[in-house]
Amino acid sequence: MKDLLHGNILLIICVAFYLLWWILAFMPHHKLPTLLTAPIICFAGAIGLVGGYIELKAMSSLTLSRSLIGGLPLIGIGVIVYLTLMLVSGFVLKRPITTELILIVGWCVLQINYLNVLYGLNHISYTLTLLMMLLIIVIGILSLASYLYYYQLSDLKSYIDGMIPLILIGITMIATSFITI
């Protein structure tokens, strides 16, 4: 359980540094040079990989007494959702496919599984699990909307739009950390 929380905290740190990078690298009319911002996004990526690894390893090592959805069915749903969104956003809506799409879908799958593990350990109730999973799905949809509209907005609006998913995801992960304690 401790590693589960530690992985989630590392992912929160990843989101915070991703947001910092976004703020500095995409600020309209005052963008910092890539040489200054690249280490920030590299650190965010590295800490995110470590956090994700720790969290996934912890999830797979725990014995659950119950489950709503998790493991392979959830991963399968995530793959189908990602491929569908990639095809629709890329070919139908003509939006460039970027890393953010897989990050949004991957985050939703990981957080839903995180909640399923908490539920399976009898750490949170059925109702709280469903409400938090619904929140994850809503934030995933809002993040997807930001993703789809990004290239249609002016500099300042797209700059703000790019921060919305990171802020919402960060807040949600902090909330899931609190219910883990």
HELIX and SHEET records of a PDB file:
HELIX    1   1 LYS A    2  ALA A   25  1                                  24    
HELIX    2   2 THR A   34  SER A   61  1                                  28    
HELIX    3   3 GLY A   71  LEU A   87  1                                  17    
HELIX    4   4 VAL A   88  VAL A   92  3                                   5    
HELIX    5   5 THR A   99  GLY A  120  1                                  22    
HELIX    6   6 TYR A  126  TYR A  149  1                                  24    
HELIX    7   7 TYR A  150  GLN A  152  5                                   3    
HELIX    8   8 ASP A  155  THR A  180  1                                  26    
END                                                                             
